[in-house]
Amino acid sequence: LTRKLLRLSKDQLSGIVMLSCFGSEVSLEVLALVRSSCGNSDIMNTLDCLAQARLVERSDEKYCFVHDMILHAAQGAVDENERMIIMKELLQALLPHGYSDDTILFIVVDLISRVGANRVHDSETRLLFAQLNLTAAKKATNTTDFASASTCVKCGVSFLSVGHWESSYRLSLELFSQSALVEWALGNTEHMMRSLDEVFNNANCFEDTLRAAHVKLAYLRMTGNCLAEAFGYGFQVLENLGESFPATPENGIIVQEMLGTKQLVTGSLNESKLRSLPEMTDSTKKEAMAFLEEMLRCSYQIQSIHLPLLACRMVRISLKYGWTKSSCVGLASLALSLVTVFSDFSEGYSMVKTSMSIAGSDKRVLCYITTTAYGMINIWKEPIQAILPQLKDVYNMSLKYGLIDNALASGMLHAYRAFFTGSLLKPFSKEVALFIRNNLERHKRMVMHLCALPVSNGISCLRGSSFGPQYVEEFITEEQLAEALRNKESTVCEGMLAIKMMCTSIFRRFDGVKATARQYLELFERQGRASAQFVNIYRLFYGGLLSLHYYRESREQFWLDRAAHAIQKMEVWTAESVWNFENKLFLLQAERHYAFGEMDRAAEKYMLAQESSKKHRFIHEEALACELAAAFHEKTGNVQFVAELIDRAVNCYQTWGAEGKVESLLLSP
């Protein structure tokens, strides 16, 4: 094939080699800019002749090679030096157009990478090529094409000369800061760390390290065992930006700050003031707002009492210095704090709606706010089944706009909410498996893997032994819970505990979890720092059911106290949302009446729990209510109800997809 090409006329050989320099295809628009380059009087006429020879094809928009073999033959038809001369001439022709046309810019940087840094010796040209690659990398990052951004930034770095930190400081700083960002987005932590080291070891001042510091904080937060380090590092950066916080805030300070800030932003006049704030211009405060936003996420993970103080600070900075994109996130986080600290669900629900309204059409900001709204606040007011599709939408929208960490956060919030609220296990298991695979292969955020694995294993346990672990003890161990606490991953620990207690309650394997329940139920109750996070619901619900079982066995006050706390919380939450909490309250009350020997009242509450679960579409909790009612009636001698209740429980478990539970229930005496 190469010999055939060499028999072409000089113009035709030059034309097909020129085309190969662009790759497999090139647009007519680009060819029009180089039509007289490389010794061709008119490249279009030349390529038309090649099309007649069936070596290339022409459409309305481009020329392309008929086959990859012809492309490879064209690339080898001339020696490397001659090919480099052609590519450099093409570069010279296209360069003036690359500054104003992004499509041409990316063709230019592709040609630059094909030429390579080792073939360019002029120092000014090397700097120009490095700068063009940096510009292309930024544009690719803005369109979430992180792979192309990585290629561009690596190419740009390759054109830096020895001693570049002294001779080209600003360009070097921007290239390595951009490199750290895109490699983190791709999950390439080794390349990211090298770029971070370059910045931190060579930056002239603290301000020049801030872009790299954002990446480092996100990395520490999402690694899986560095959350405490992330927390300390974030506050250190904020201190250098003039925003200090007490190491251990007193409750009185938190309450006072929240009440004062709430007063500044609630009411129609204050809302109008928020909407009319000027844009923030103070660069230091802008940076502080960005780091405060990242520290909000860190505080939520660690269940820190700093979260409301961080949110209040963001709101107060915005009121004083003007509005920035992070301001809406701060207001949404203040709404979350009203829920978690004050259990002021109505005010929090209203405030997060205001935050979404102020954000308007800014899709990136809305991604962050809607994650908070649908994942953490609206669950206390709206039917949770209606919220699940919203979290899916936020996940997809965040990926679209390159907000990888927010996408993973919303995906994880969806996974836990779907699992605990009874999504059908078979299709849900595929969703979780895809989420885990995408995270491991594309994003490599270890903390997300640690969070998702218990959900995946919980699904497998419920579906039956052929799908994975048969018993909860096999995938949530005491060592794992203890390690999560040591790493300050309080939310991860509480999530694993809730899954462990849920599966234990469903499979009625009480002995294996008693010591764990004794240790951790009191621990989380005593901490009392986040009184209304989603995972609290199921830690208290299943913890309350287990506690009442243990109380019936032992009459130990410890277990009655835990159950009383769970019931008290469920009463408060039911007042906010009958749909989400009524059935759980009825079942806890039924078990308490049973424990106290109040059989008529217990029977009534079991019936109400079944009806409420069915009405509000919690099929797994309907199954559990039927099973517990059957156990109650069998114990009290009302055997005429038992068979019907067990049949109903089996049907509900089967519909849910919990074949493992169905099998154990049918085999039980």
C-alpha positions as CSV (number, residue, x, y, z in Angstrom):
1,L,0.0,0.0,0.0
2,T,2.9,2.4,0.8
3,R,4.5,1.6,-2.6
4,K,1.1,2.4,-4.2
5,L,1.1,5.8,-2.5
6,L,4.7,6.5,-3.6
7,R,3.5,6.2,-7.2
8,L,1.1,9.1,-6.8
9,S,1.9,12.5,-8.3
10,K,3.9,14.9,-6.1
11,D,0.9,17.0,-5.3
12,Q,-1.2,13.9,-4.5
13,L,1.5,12.4,-2.2
14,S,1.9,15.7,-0.5
15,G,-1.8,16.1,-0.1
16,I,-2.4,12.6,1.4
17,V,0.5,13.0,3.8
18,M,-0.8,16.4,4.9
19,L,-4.2,14.9,5.5
20,S,-2.6,12.2,7.7
21,C,-1.0,14.8,9.9
22,F,-4.4,15.7,11.1
23,G,-5.4,12.1,11.9
24,S,-8.2,10.1,10.3
25,E,-10.2,13.1,9.2
26,V,-10.2,16.9,8.9
27,S,-13.0,19.4,8.3
28,L,-13.3,21.5,5.1
29,E,-13.1,24.6,7.3
30,V,-9.7,23.7,8.5
31,L,-8.5,22.6,5.1
32,A,-9.6,26.0,3.7
33,L,-7.1,27.6,6.1
34,V,-4.2,25.5,4.8
35,R,-5.2,25.0,1.2
36,S,-2.0,26.4,-0.2
37,S,0.4,25.0,2.3
38,C,3.1,22.5,1.9
39,G,3.7,23.1,-1.8
40,N,0.1,22.4,-2.8
41,S,-1.5,24.9,-5.1
42,D,-5.0,23.8,-3.9
43,I,-5.3,21.0,-1.4
44,M,-9.0,20.6,-2.1
45,N,-8.5,19.7,-5.8
46,T,-5.7,17.3,-4.7
47,L,-8.0,15.6,-2.2
48,D,-10.8,15.4,-4.8
49,C,-8.4,13.4,-7.1
50,L,-7.6,11.1,-4.2
51,A,-11.3,10.6,-3.6
52,Q,-11.7,9.5,-7.2
53,A,-8.9,7.0,-6.5
54,R,-10.9,5.8,-3.5
55,L,-8.2,6.6,-1.0
56,V,-10.2,9.2,0.8
57,E,-13.9,10.2,1.0
58,R,-15.5,13.6,1.0
59,S,-18.7,14.6,2.7
60,D,-20.3,18.0,3.0
61,E,-18.2,18.7,6.1
62,K,-14.9,16.8,5.9
63,Y,-12.4,14.6,4.2
64,C,-11.5,11.3,5.8
65,F,-9.5,8.2,5.0
66,V,-11.4,5.3,3.5
67,H,-9.5,2.9,5.8
68,D,-7.1,3.1,8.7
69,M,-4.5,1.1,6.7
70,I,-4.4,3.9,4.2
71,L,-3.9,6.4,7.0
72,H,-1.0,4.4,8.5
73,A,0.5,4.0,5.0
74,A,0.3,7.8,4.4
75,Q,2.0,8.5,7.7
76,G,4.9,6.3,6.7
77,A,5.1,7.4,3.1
78,V,7.7,10.1,3.9
79,D,10.6,10.1,6.4
80,E,10.1,11.7,9.8
81,N,12.1,14.9,9.1
82,E,9.9,15.7,6.1
83,R,6.8,14.9,8.1
84,M,7.9,17.3,10.8
85,I,8.5,20.0,8.2
86,I,4.9,19.5,7.0
87,M,3.4,19.6,10.5
88,K,5.3,22.7,11.4
89,E,4.1,24.5,8.3
90,L,0.6,23.5,9.1
91,L,1.1,24.9,12.6
92,Q,2.3,28.2,11.3
93,A,-0.8,28.4,9.0
94,L,-3.3,27.6,11.8
95,L,-1.8,29.4,14.8
96,P,-3.3,32.8,14.1
97,H,-6.7,31.3,14.0
98,G,-6.3,29.2,17.2
99,Y,-6.6,32.3,19.4
100,S,-10.2,33.0,18.4
101,D,-11.5,29.6,17.4
102,D,-11.5,26.8,20.0
103,T,-11.9,24.1,17.4
104,I,-8.7,25.3,15.6
105,L,-7.0,25.6,19.0
106,F,-7.4,21.9,19.8
107,I,-6.2,21.0,16.3
108,V,-3.1,23.2,16.9
109,V,-2.3,21.6,20.3
110,D,-2.8,18.2,18.7
111,L,-0.2,19.1,16.0
112,I,2.1,20.5,18.7
113,S,2.0,17.2,20.6
114,R,2.7,15.3,17.4
115,V,5.8,17.5,16.8
116,G,6.9,17.0,20.4
117,A,9.0,19.1,22.7
118,N,12.3,17.4,21.7
119,R,12.0,18.9,18.2
120,V,11.4,22.5,19.2
121,H,14.5,24.3,20.4
122,D,13.6,28.0,20.2
123,S,12.8,29.2,23.7
124,E,10.0,31.6,22.7
125,T,8.3,28.9,20.6
126,R,8.5,26.5,23.5
127,L,6.8,29.0,25.8
128,L,4.2,29.7,23.2
129,F,3.4,26.0,22.8
130,A,3.2,25.5,26.6
131,Q,0.8,28.5,26.9
132,L,-1.4,27.2,24.1
133,N,-1.7,23.8,25.8
134,L,-2.5,25.5,29.1
135,T,-5.3,27.5,27.4
136,A,-6.6,24.3,25.7
137,A,-6.5,22.4,29.0
138,K,-8.6,25.1,30.8
139,K,-11.1,25.0,28.0
140,A,-11.3,21.2,28.1
141,T,-11.7,21.3,31.8
142,N,-14.6,23.8,31.5
143,T,-16.4,21.3,29.2
144,T,-15.6,18.4,31.6
145,D,-13.3,16.7,29.0
146,F,-10.7,15.9,31.7
147,A,-8.9,13.3,29.6
148,S,-8.2,15.9,26.9
149,A,-7.3,18.4,29.6
150,S,-4.8,16.0,31.0
151,T,-3.2,15.4,27.6
152,C,-2.9,19.1,27.0
153,V,-1.4,20.0,30.3
154,K,1.2,17.1,30.1
155,C,2.2,18.4,26.7
156,G,2.4,21.9,28.0
157,V,4.7,20.8,30.9
158,S,6.9,19.0,28.4
159,F,7.7,22.3,26.7
160,L,9.0,23.9,29.9
161,S,12.7,24.4,29.9
162,V,15.2,23.7,32.7
163,G,14.9,26.3,35.4
164,H,11.3,27.1,34.4
165,W,10.2,28.0,37.9
166,E,12.6,30.9,37.8
167,S,12.3,31.9,34.1
168,S,8.5,31.2,33.6
169,Y,7.1,31.2,37.1
170,R,3.5,32.1,36.4
171,L,3.2,29.7,33.5
172,S,4.7,26.9,35.5
173,L,2.4,27.6,38.5
174,E,-0.7,27.6,36.3
175,L,0.3,24.4,34.4
176,F,1.0,22.4,37.6
177,S,-2.1,23.8,39.4
178,Q,-4.2,22.8,36.4
179,S,-2.5,19.4,36.2
180,A,-3.4,18.7,39.9
181,L,-7.0,19.6,39.2
182,V,-7.6,17.5,36.1
183,E,-5.6,14.5,37.5
184,W,-7.8,14.5,40.6
185,A,-10.9,14.7,38.5
186,L,-9.6,11.6,36.7
187,G,-8.6,9.8,39.9
188,N,-4.9,9.7,38.9
189,T,-3.6,10.4,42.4
190,E,0.0,9.7,41.7
191,H,0.2,12.3,38.9
192,M,-1.9,14.6,41.1
193,M,0.5,14.3,44.0
194,R,3.5,15.1,41.8
195,S,1.8,18.2,40.6
196,L,0.8,19.3,44.1
197,D,4.4,18.8,45.2
198,E,5.6,21.0,42.4
199,V,3.3,23.8,43.4
200,F,3.9,23.6,47.2
201,N,7.7,23.3,46.8
202,N,8.0,26.2,44.4
203,A,5.2,28.7,45.0
204,N,6.4,32.1,46.0
205,C,3.6,32.9,48.4
206,F,0.5,31.4,50.2
207,E,-1.9,32.9,47.7
208,D,-0.2,31.1,44.8
209,T,-0.9,27.7,46.5
210,L,-4.6,28.2,46.8
211,R,-5.7,26.3,43.7
212,A,-3.5,23.4,44.7
213,A,-4.8,23.6,48.2
214,H,-8.4,23.1,47.0
215,V,-7.3,19.9,45.3
216,K,-5.4,18.7,48.3
217,L,-8.4,19.3,50.6
218,A,-10.8,17.5,48.3
219,Y,-8.3,14.6,48.1
220,L,-7.9,14.3,51.8
221,R,-11.7,14.4,52.3
222,M,-12.4,11.7,49.8
223,T,-9.5,9.3,50.4
224,G,-11.1,7.2,53.1
225,N,-8.8,7.5,56.0
226,C,-7.6,11.1,56.0
227,L,-10.8,12.9,57.1
228,A,-9.3,14.2,60.3
229,E,-6.3,15.5,58.4
230,A,-8.6,17.1,55.9
231,F,-10.5,18.8,58.7
232,G,-7.3,20.2,60.3
233,Y,-5.8,21.3,56.9
234,G,-9.0,23.1,55.8
235,F,-9.1,25.1,59.0
236,Q,-5.4,26.0,58.7
237,V,-6.0,27.4,55.2
238,L,-9.0,29.3,56.4
239,E,-6.9,30.8,59.3
240,N,-4.4,32.0,56.7
241,L,-7.3,33.6,54.8
242,G,-8.4,35.5,57.9
243,E,-11.3,33.2,58.9
244,S,-10.6,31.5,62.3
245,F,-12.8,29.1,64.2
246,P,-12.6,27.7,67.8
247,A,-11.2,24.2,68.0
248,T,-14.2,23.0,70.2
249,P,-17.1,25.5,69.9
250,E,-19.4,25.7,72.9
251,N,-23.1,24.9,72.3
252,G,-24.1,28.4,73.5
253,I,-21.9,30.0,70.9
254,I,-23.4,27.9,68.1
255,V,-26.9,28.6,69.2
256,Q,-26.2,32.3,69.5
257,E,-24.5,32.5,66.1
258,M,-27.3,30.6,64.4
259,L,-30.1,32.6,65.9
260,G,-28.4,35.9,64.9
261,T,-27.7,34.8,61.4
262,K,-31.2,33.4,60.9
263,Q,-32.6,36.7,61.9
264,L,-30.5,38.4,59.2
265,V,-31.9,36.3,56.4
266,T,-35.5,35.3,57.2
267,G,-38.5,37.4,56.5
268,S,-39.6,39.0,53.2
269,L,-37.5,42.1,53.6
270,N,-34.3,40.2,54.3
271,E,-35.0,37.8,51.4
272,S,-35.3,40.8,49.1
273,K,-32.0,42.1,50.5
274,L,-30.3,38.8,49.7
275,R,-31.5,38.9,46.1
276,S,-30.2,42.5,45.6
277,L,-26.7,42.0,47.0
278,P,-23.9,43.2,44.7
279,E,-21.3,40.8,43.4
280,M,-18.4,40.0,45.7
281,T,-15.1,41.6,44.5
282,D,-12.8,40.9,47.4
283,S,-10.5,38.1,46.1
284,T,-9.5,36.9,49.6
285,K,-13.1,36.6,50.7
286,K,-13.9,34.8,47.5
287,E,-11.2,32.2,48.2
288,A,-12.4,32.0,51.8
289,M,-16.0,31.3,50.6
290,A,-14.7,28.5,48.3
291,F,-12.8,26.8,51.2
292,L,-15.7,27.3,53.6
293,E,-17.9,25.5,51.1
294,E,-15.5,22.5,50.9
295,M,-15.3,22.4,54.7
296,L,-19.1,22.2,54.9
297,R,-18.9,18.9,53.2
298,C,-16.0,17.8,55.4
299,S,-18.0,18.7,58.5
300,Y,-21.1,16.8,57.3
301,Q,-19.0,13.7,56.8
302,I,-17.4,14.0,60.2
303,Q,-20.7,15.0,61.9
304,S,-18.9,18.1,63.3
305,I,-20.5,20.8,65.4
306,H,-18.6,23.2,63.2
307,L,-21.1,22.9,60.3
308,P,-23.5,25.5,61.5
309,L,-20.7,27.9,62.3
310,L,-19.2,27.5,58.8
311,A,-22.7,28.1,57.2
312,C,-23.3,31.2,59.4
313,R,-19.9,32.6,58.4
314,M,-20.6,32.1,54.7
315,V,-23.9,34.0,55.1
316,R,-22.4,36.8,57.1
317,I,-19.5,37.2,54.6
318,S,-22.0,37.4,51.8
319,L,-24.1,40.0,53.5
320,K,-21.0,42.2,54.2
321,Y,-18.9,41.7,51.0
322,G,-21.4,40.7,48.4
323,W,-22.8,37.6,46.6
324,T,-20.7,34.9,45.1
325,K,-21.6,31.4,43.8
326,S,-20.8,29.9,47.1
327,S,-23.3,32.2,48.9
328,C,-26.3,30.1,47.9
329,V,-24.5,27.0,49.2
330,G,-23.9,28.7,52.5
331,L,-27.6,29.7,52.7
332,A,-28.6,26.1,51.9
333,S,-26.2,24.8,54.6
334,L,-27.7,27.2,57.1
335,A,-31.0,25.6,56.2
336,L,-29.5,22.2,56.9
337,S,-28.2,23.5,60.2
338,L,-31.6,24.6,61.3
339,V,-32.8,21.0,60.6
340,T,-29.9,19.2,62.3
341,V,-29.3,21.5,65.3
342,F,-32.7,23.0,66.1
343,S,-34.9,20.4,64.4
344,D,-36.6,23.4,62.8
345,F,-37.8,21.5,59.8
346,S,-40.2,24.0,58.4
347,E,-37.8,26.9,58.5
348,G,-35.0,24.8,57.0
349,Y,-37.4,23.6,54.3
350,S,-38.4,27.1,53.4
351,M,-34.8,28.5,53.5
352,V,-33.4,25.9,51.2
353,K,-36.2,26.7,48.7
354,T,-35.1,30.3,48.9
355,S,-31.6,29.3,48.2
356,M,-32.6,27.4,45.1
357,S,-34.7,30.3,43.9
358,I,-31.8,32.8,44.3
359,A,-29.4,30.4,42.5
360,G,-31.7,30.7,39.5
361,S,-30.4,29.1,36.3
362,D,-26.8,28.6,37.5
363,K,-26.7,24.8,36.9
364,R,-23.4,24.2,38.7
365,V,-24.6,26.0,41.9
366,L,-28.0,24.3,41.7
367,C,-26.2,20.9,41.6
368,Y,-24.7,21.6,45.1
369,I,-27.9,23.1,46.5
370,T,-30.2,20.4,45.3
371,T,-28.0,17.7,46.7
372,T,-28.5,19.3,50.1
373,A,-32.2,20.0,49.5
374,Y,-33.3,16.6,48.3
375,G,-30.7,14.5,50.1
376,M,-30.8,16.1,53.5
377,I,-33.7,18.5,54.1
378,N,-36.7,17.6,52.0
379,I,-36.8,14.1,53.4
380,W,-38.3,15.5,56.5
381,K,-41.2,17.0,54.7
382,E,-41.9,15.2,51.4
383,P,-42.6,11.5,50.6
384,I,-39.1,10.0,50.2
385,Q,-40.0,7.9,47.2
386,A,-40.6,11.2,45.3
387,I,-37.2,12.5,46.2
388,L,-35.2,9.5,44.9
389,P,-35.6,10.4,41.2
390,Q,-34.5,14.0,42.0
391,L,-31.2,12.7,43.5
392,K,-30.7,10.6,40.3
393,D,-31.1,13.8,38.3
394,V,-28.7,15.7,40.4
395,Y,-26.1,12.8,40.0
396,N,-26.4,13.0,36.2
397,M,-26.4,16.7,36.1
398,S,-23.3,16.9,38.3
399,L,-21.5,14.5,36.0
400,K,-22.5,16.6,33.0
401,Y,-21.0,19.7,34.5
402,G,-17.8,18.0,35.8
403,L,-18.7,18.2,39.5
404,I,-17.4,14.7,40.2
405,D,-17.4,14.8,43.9
406,N,-20.9,16.2,44.1
407,A,-22.1,13.6,41.6
408,L,-20.7,10.9,43.8
409,A,-22.2,12.5,46.9
410,S,-25.7,12.6,45.4
411,G,-25.3,9.1,44.1
412,M,-24.3,7.9,47.5
413,L,-27.2,9.7,49.1
414,H,-29.5,8.1,46.6
415,A,-28.1,4.6,47.3
416,Y,-28.7,4.8,51.1
417,R,-32.1,6.4,50.8
418,A,-33.2,3.9,48.1
419,F,-31.9,1.0,50.2
420,F,-33.5,2.0,53.5
421,T,-36.8,2.9,52.0
422,G,-37.4,-0.4,50.2
423,S,-36.5,0.1,46.5
424,L,-36.9,-3.2,44.7
425,L,-33.7,-5.0,45.3
426,K,-33.1,-6.7,41.9
427,P,-33.0,-3.5,39.7
428,F,-31.5,-1.5,42.6
429,S,-28.6,-4.0,42.9
430,K,-27.6,-3.3,39.3
431,E,-27.7,0.4,39.9
432,V,-25.4,0.1,42.9
433,A,-23.0,-2.3,41.1
434,L,-22.7,0.2,38.3
435,F,-22.1,3.1,40.7
436,I,-19.3,1.2,42.4
437,R,-17.7,0.1,39.1
438,N,-17.8,3.6,37.7
439,N,-16.3,5.0,40.9
440,L,-13.5,2.5,41.0
441,E,-12.7,2.7,37.3
442,R,-13.2,6.4,36.6
443,H,-13.1,8.4,39.7
444,K,-11.3,6.3,42.3
445,R,-12.8,8.0,45.4
446,M,-12.0,5.5,48.1
447,V,-14.4,6.9,50.7
448,M,-17.3,6.4,48.2
449,H,-16.3,2.8,47.8
450,L,-16.2,2.3,51.6
451,C,-19.7,3.8,51.8
452,A,-21.2,1.9,48.9
453,L,-19.9,-1.5,49.8
454,P,-22.1,-2.1,52.8
455,V,-25.2,-1.2,50.7
456,S,-24.1,-3.6,48.0
457,N,-23.4,-6.4,50.5
458,G,-26.7,-5.7,52.3
459,I,-28.6,-6.1,49.1
460,S,-26.7,-9.4,48.4
461,C,-27.5,-10.6,51.9
462,L,-31.2,-9.9,51.5
463,R,-31.4,-11.4,48.1
464,G,-29.8,-14.7,49.2
465,S,-26.5,-16.5,49.6
466,S,-26.0,-17.1,45.9
467,F,-25.7,-13.3,45.4
468,G,-23.0,-12.6,48.1
469,P,-22.6,-12.6,51.8
470,Q,-25.2,-14.7,53.7
471,Y,-24.9,-13.1,57.1
472,V,-24.4,-9.4,58.0
473,E,-21.6,-10.5,60.3
474,E,-19.6,-11.4,57.2
475,F,-19.5,-7.9,55.7
476,I,-19.9,-5.4,58.6
477,T,-17.5,-6.3,61.4
478,E,-16.6,-4.8,64.7
479,E,-13.2,-3.9,63.3
480,Q,-14.7,-2.0,60.4
481,L,-17.0,0.0,62.7
482,A,-14.1,0.8,65.0
483,E,-11.8,1.8,62.1
484,A,-14.4,4.2,60.7
485,L,-14.7,5.9,64.1
486,R,-10.9,6.1,64.4
487,N,-10.8,7.8,61.1
488,K,-13.5,10.3,62.2
489,E,-15.9,8.9,59.5
490,S,-18.9,9.2,61.8
491,T,-21.4,9.2,59.0
492,V,-19.8,6.1,57.4
493,C,-19.8,4.4,60.8
494,E,-23.4,5.2,61.5
495,G,-24.5,4.1,58.1
496,M,-22.8,0.7,58.5
497,L,-24.4,0.3,61.9
498,A,-27.8,1.1,60.6
499,I,-27.4,-1.5,57.8
500,K,-26.1,-4.1,60.3
501,M,-29.1,-3.5,62.6
502,M,-31.6,-3.5,59.7
503,C,-30.4,-6.9,58.3
504,T,-30.2,-8.3,61.8
505,S,-33.7,-7.2,62.6
506,I,-35.0,-8.7,59.3
507,F,-33.2,-12.0,59.7
508,R,-33.9,-12.1,63.4
509,R,-30.3,-12.8,64.3
510,F,-30.3,-10.9,67.6
511,D,-27.4,-12.5,69.5
512,G,-24.7,-11.5,67.0
513,V,-25.4,-7.8,67.2
514,K,-26.3,-7.3,70.9
515,A,-22.8,-6.1,72.0
516,T,-22.5,-3.8,69.0
517,A,-25.9,-2.3,69.7
518,R,-25.0,-1.7,73.3
519,Q,-21.8,0.1,72.4
520,Y,-22.8,2.2,69.5
521,L,-26.5,3.1,70.2
522,E,-25.5,4.8,73.4
523,L,-22.4,6.4,71.7
524,F,-24.4,8.1,68.9
525,E,-27.2,9.0,71.3
526,R,-24.7,10.6,73.7
527,Q,-23.0,12.6,70.9
528,G,-26.3,14.1,69.9
529,R,-24.5,16.4,67.5
530,A,-26.6,15.8,64.4
531,S,-30.1,15.2,65.6
532,A,-31.7,15.0,62.2
533,Q,-29.5,13.3,59.6
534,F,-31.1,10.7,57.3
535,V,-29.1,7.8,58.7
536,N,-30.3,8.7,62.2
537,I,-33.8,7.6,61.2
538,Y,-32.8,4.0,60.6
539,R,-30.2,3.8,63.3
540,L,-33.0,4.8,65.8
541,F,-35.7,2.7,64.1
542,Y,-33.9,-0.6,63.9
543,G,-32.0,0.2,67.1
544,G,-35.3,0.8,68.9
545,L,-36.7,-2.5,67.6
546,L,-33.6,-4.4,68.8
547,S,-33.6,-2.6,72.1
548,L,-37.3,-3.6,72.8
549,H,-36.5,-7.2,71.9
550,Y,-33.5,-7.2,74.3
551,Y,-35.6,-5.4,77.0
552,R,-38.3,-8.2,76.8
553,E,-35.6,-10.7,77.3
554,S,-33.6,-9.0,80.1
555,R,-35.8,-6.2,81.6
556,E,-32.6,-4.1,81.6
557,Q,-33.3,-0.4,81.9
558,F,-30.5,0.4,79.4
559,W,-32.5,-1.1,76.5
560,L,-35.7,0.6,77.6
561,D,-33.9,4.0,77.6
562,R,-32.6,3.4,74.1
563,A,-36.1,2.5,72.9
564,A,-37.7,5.5,74.6
565,H,-35.2,7.8,72.9
566,A,-36.0,6.3,69.5
567,I,-39.8,6.6,70.0
568,Q,-39.5,10.2,71.2
569,K,-37.5,11.1,68.1
570,M,-40.0,9.3,65.8
571,E,-42.9,11.2,67.4
572,V,-41.2,14.5,66.5
573,W,-40.5,13.4,63.0
574,T,-44.0,12.0,62.4
575,A,-45.3,15.4,63.2
576,E,-43.3,16.7,60.3
577,S,-44.1,13.9,57.8
578,V,-46.8,11.3,58.5
579,W,-45.9,9.7,55.2
580,N,-42.2,8.9,56.0
581,F,-42.4,8.2,59.7
582,E,-45.9,7.2,60.9
583,N,-45.5,3.4,60.2
584,K,-42.2,3.3,62.0
585,L,-43.6,5.0,65.0
586,F,-46.6,2.6,65.1
587,L,-44.3,-0.4,65.0
588,L,-42.0,0.9,67.7
589,Q,-45.1,1.6,69.9
590,A,-46.5,-1.9,69.2
591,E,-43.2,-3.5,70.4
592,R,-43.2,-1.3,73.5
593,H,-46.8,-2.2,74.4
594,Y,-45.8,-5.8,73.9
595,A,-42.9,-5.4,76.2
596,F,-45.1,-3.8,78.8
597,G,-47.7,-6.6,78.5
598,E,-50.3,-4.2,77.1
599,M,-51.6,-6.8,74.6
600,D,-54.7,-5.1,73.2
601,R,-52.9,-1.9,72.5
602,A,-50.0,-3.8,71.0
603,A,-52.3,-5.7,68.6
604,E,-53.9,-2.4,67.6
605,K,-50.5,-0.7,66.9
606,Y,-49.3,-3.7,64.9
607,M,-52.3,-3.4,62.7
608,L,-51.8,0.3,62.3
609,A,-48.1,-0.2,61.4
610,Q,-49.1,-2.7,58.7
611,E,-51.7,-0.4,57.2
612,S,-49.5,2.7,57.3
613,S,-46.6,0.8,55.7
614,K,-48.8,-0.3,52.9
615,K,-50.4,3.0,52.4
616,H,-47.1,4.9,52.3
617,R,-45.4,2.2,50.0
618,F,-42.7,0.9,52.4
619,I,-43.1,-2.7,51.4
620,H,-40.1,-4.0,53.3
621,E,-41.4,-2.4,56.5
622,E,-44.9,-3.8,55.8
623,A,-43.3,-7.2,55.7
624,L,-41.4,-6.6,59.0
625,A,-44.6,-5.3,60.7
626,C,-46.5,-8.5,59.6
627,E,-43.7,-10.8,60.8
628,L,-43.4,-9.1,64.2
629,A,-47.2,-9.1,64.5
630,A,-47.1,-12.8,63.7
631,A,-44.5,-13.4,66.4
632,F,-46.6,-11.4,68.9
633,H,-49.8,-13.3,68.2
634,E,-48.1,-16.6,68.4
635,K,-46.6,-15.7,71.7
636,T,-50.0,-14.6,73.1
637,G,-51.9,-17.6,71.8
638,N,-53.8,-15.9,69.0
639,V,-52.6,-18.5,66.5
640,Q,-55.5,-17.9,64.1
641,F,-53.7,-14.8,62.8
642,V,-50.2,-16.2,62.5
643,A,-50.4,-18.1,59.1
644,E,-52.1,-15.2,57.4
645,L,-49.5,-12.7,58.7
646,I,-46.6,-14.9,57.7
647,D,-48.1,-15.4,54.2
648,R,-48.4,-11.6,53.9
649,A,-44.9,-11.1,55.1
650,V,-43.6,-13.6,52.6
651,N,-45.4,-11.9,49.7
652,C,-44.0,-8.5,50.7
653,Y,-40.5,-9.8,51.0
654,Q,-40.8,-11.6,47.6
655,T,-42.1,-8.4,46.0
656,W,-39.2,-6.5,47.5
657,G,-36.8,-9.1,46.1
658,A,-35.5,-10.4,49.5
659,E,-35.4,-14.0,48.5
660,G,-32.8,-14.8,51.1
661,K,-35.2,-13.7,53.8
662,V,-38.1,-15.5,52.2
663,E,-36.0,-18.7,52.2
664,S,-35.1,-18.4,55.9
665,L,-38.7,-17.5,56.8
666,L,-40.2,-20.5,55.0
667,L,-37.6,-22.8,56.6
668,S,-38.2,-21.5,60.2
669,P,-40.3,-23.7,62.4
